Each structure stands twice: as structure tokens, then as C-alpha cells.
Amino acid sequence: MRTAEFVYDLPPGRIAQSPVKPRDSARLLRGSDLTHWTVGDLPGLLRPGDLVVVNETRVRAARLIGRRDPTGGRVEILLVGRERSTWKALLRPARRIRAESVILVGPLTARVVTDPVAGMVELELELEDGGNRWGDIEAAIAGIGEVPLPPYIHRTLDDPERYQTVFGSRVGSAAAPTAGLHLTQRTLGGLADREIGTARVELQIGIDTFRPITVENVADHEMHSERIDVPEVTVNRILETRSAGGRVVAVGTTVVRALETAGASDRIAPFRGPTSLYITPGYRFAVVDLLLTNFHMPKSSLLVLVAAFVGDSWRRIYRTALESGYRFLSFGDAMLLERSEVAVRGP
């Protein structure tokens, strides 16, 4: 399958630069009949007994500005993820950085462990004397860092919390689970009133989520690895929903990848660890029945996942959205999709 098949014309003016207020007033296109709603209508579009699963990750304030020791040169650090005692980070500029370089960032000292590869390094972060008021490294990062926005967002946010979900509780992502940005406590309450359950998973989103597919064939794209946690309580809720005839509704592609990783065997089971699951057309879905998601970038793995979920109708859905004035990408509007009969449930 050629990457060129996942191209559509996205005018720059259709890329939303700021979120709507309130969150759940974002427009919602129902893919099954191409009707127009808002996210606040979601409870009425689902059935009692369905289960809505969200990604509870929070975005780390991962953009840090430091000075090289001893030269004082400015260095921007974007923390991508944490692996035990080290951090993966993207540095700008990186041309003069080498292993054993030291960057001072307020109360933090960043010691470079590896030479840069395409600007990416591994770091050790230490909280120096005088930084004790922060308590720990994560608290210091939260206090001195900035939440990084996607590269296609060119405006600063008046309120950084608008790039966090209302239910996020576990810091660890370099980007937001953007479909979840639309949900409000009012919407969640509406789901409960309709006897529609909610459950949580975690997928720590890396910056590669914005990386386009650059190879000619979709299958040759190397999918990034991200850490997920699908807890036992969520698995039990899914099994109960299934046995009662309810449907599993994923809020965002991150939830799809987390749940489908956990359901890769004959029966869904708790899972904690890395996933590099790459969902392309022909994939046999094991868990997810419906998907609430934003409109994605051309030539992206996220668009390929949507095509796997709904089949060729993705073109009609996107064409309708463009013709109807929907806003695209992270701060844009959303669509509610049902799994195509072609994208059959797995064993």
C-alpha cells in the first residue's frame, strides 16, 4: 500500500490554532451517516451499556531552556521520555553538544550521556543544591518548564491547561491525547446519566506522533515505541461490557493502540510495557468498536489507523469535513467512527 494513497489537500487555514470554548462545543461529524453534532451531544449518540475509554496521561512541561556549562550558550531541551535514570531529549542547537556536555537549567543539571543523533540524546538530570524546594525532579520540571505544543500551532495558549484533558492524572507525555481535550465534566456526567461507563488506560505519547510517513510504502514505516498501561480494572470493565452486549468506545487513537495491544492474544489481558503497534488497513481489531478522534495530518500513521478502522469511507468523511468547514488537527473538531465490517474483530 502506497503512502501517496493517504494524501488529501489540507489548507493551512483549516489547521485550528486555538481550542474552542467550551471544550465540548467542538463540532462532531458522525461518520456512519455524515450528520453534524457537537462533542457535548456524545452521550445521546451512544447507547446505555457502552463503555468509553480515555487516556489519562498528562503532558509534561517538557520544554526547558538551559545554558551550556561553561560557555553559557543557549540550549533548548525537549524531554521526550524517561527510562529509569535517563531521559531521551531533543536538543536545539545540538551541533556542539557531545557526550559528557553539561547544561544548566535552573535547579537542574543535565549531563549528556550520548552523542546527538538527529538532535536526540540521552540525559541524566540531577536536582542540585538549592533546588530542594521543588521536592523532586518531576516537580522541578513542572515548575520551570513549558508544555510543548505541536509544530503546526503558532500561537501561545492563554491557559496551558487547555492542552491537558480534564481527567489527566499521570504525567508522562510529550503531546496531548487530543480527542480527550474535547471532553468536559458535563459530558462525562451526561455519559453517567445515560448509564454509559467510563474507564482509563495510559499511553505516554512521544513526539514521533507528529512524524509523517516519509517512505513510499506504508508497511515500511517504522512505528515509534510508547509505554502503555492497561490496568486490570479496565480489562474487567471491557469484559463486563462485552458480555452485556455493550460496545467499547475509544477516545483517541492512543486508546485504540493501547487496547489493541492488550487484546493481541485470544483474550484481552492487563498490559504494562512498551508498544510499537502499527495499525494499517487489513488489521483485525480485537477490542474497539467505536472511535472518537480528531482529523489527522495527511501521510500520518494516525490517518492510516483511521483508514484501517473505517475502510475507504475515510475519504468521504474527510471530504465532508473540509466542505463543511470543520477545523483540523490537535485543536480542531472531531469525528465519531464505527468500525467497518471490513475491519472485522479479531479472534
Sequence and secondary structure as in RCSB ss.txt:
>XXXX:A:sequence
MRTAEFVYDLPPGRIAQSPVKPRDSARLLRGSDLTHWTVGDLPGLLRPGDLVVVNETRVRAARLIGRRDPTGGRV
EILLVGRERSTWKALLRPARRIRAESVILVGPLTARVVTDPVAGMVELELELEDGGNRWGDIEAAIAGIGEVPLP
PYIHRTLDDPERYQTVFGSRVGSAAAPTAGLHLTQRTLGGLADREIGTARVELQIGIDTFRPITVENVADHEMHS
ERIDVPEVTVNRILETRSAGGRVVAVGTTVVRALETAGASDRIAPFRGPTSLYITPGYRFAVVDLLLTNFHMPKS
SLLVLVAAFVGDSWRRIYRTALESGYRFLSFGDAMLLERSEVAVRGP
>XXXX:A:secstr
 BGGGG     GGGB SS  SSGGGSEEEETTTTEEEEGGGHHHHS TT EEEEE EEE   EEEEEEETT  EE
EEEEEEEETTEEEEEEES TT  TT EEEETTEEEEE S  BTTEEEEEEEE TT GGG SHHHHHHHH B    
TT  S  SSGGGGS TT  EEEESS  GGGGG  HHHHHHHHHTT EEEEEEE   GGGG    SSBGGG     
EEEEE HHHHHHHHHHHHTT  EEEESHHHHHHHHHHTSSSS   EEEEE     TT  BSS SEEEEE   TT 
HHHHHHHHHHTTHHHHHHHHHHHTT  BSTTS EEEEE  SSS B  
